[in-house]
Amino acid sequence: MRWRQATALLLAAVLLGAAAAAPAPDAAAAHADYLRGLAYRNGSHGLPVDAARAVVALTAAAQGGVPEAMFILSHMLAEGEGAARDAAAARRWLEAAAQADYPEALQEMAMRAMSEREPARAAELLREAAHAMQHRAHESQRQ
C-alpha cells in the first residue's frame, strides 16, 4: 500500500513539473513522504487535513534529507501544529535545513541572529542565502 501511495505521489509531482530527474530510491521515498505531508497539512490530493499525520510524514521526509520538509516541520513544531510544541526540536530542524543550504532557513536564521544582536552572523547567513538562491535559479534554468 505504501508503495502505491509513493508511486502516485511521485507521478503527481512529475506531472506538475516538480521532478526533473529520476531520484535514488531513498530520495524518492523521502520526497513522497514530503508530498504526503504537504497533502495532509493542506487537505489536498484527496487527503483530509490532519496535522498529526502531516508531522509524521514530514518527519520521515526530513530524516530522509528533504530540506523543505525540515523547514516546514520546524515551523509546525515551533507552533505545536500536529505535535506538542517543541522549541528545541524546531530549532534543530531549522538548523538542519540551513545546513542543507535551504535559502528560506538561512534567511530565518539571519533574522534570528539580528534579533540576538549578532549582525556579523546575520550578514554571513544572508550571503549564504543569496548564494543558495542563485543555485536554485540555475537549477530551475537547467530543467
Salt bridges, closest charged atoms under 4 A:
ASP33 OD1 - ARG2 NH2 3.15
ASP33 OD1 - ARG36 NH2 2.36
ASP50 OD2 - ARG53 NE 3.56
GLU81 OE2 - ARG41 NE 3.00
GLU95 OE2 - ARG91 NE 2.81
GLU104 OE1 - ARG136 NH2 2.92
GLU108 OE1 - HIS75 NE2 2.75
GLU108 OE2 - ARG112 NH2 3.34
GLU116 OE2 - ARG91 NH1 3.96
GLU124 OE2 - ARG121 NH1 3.20
GLU139 OE2 - ARG142 NH1 2.82
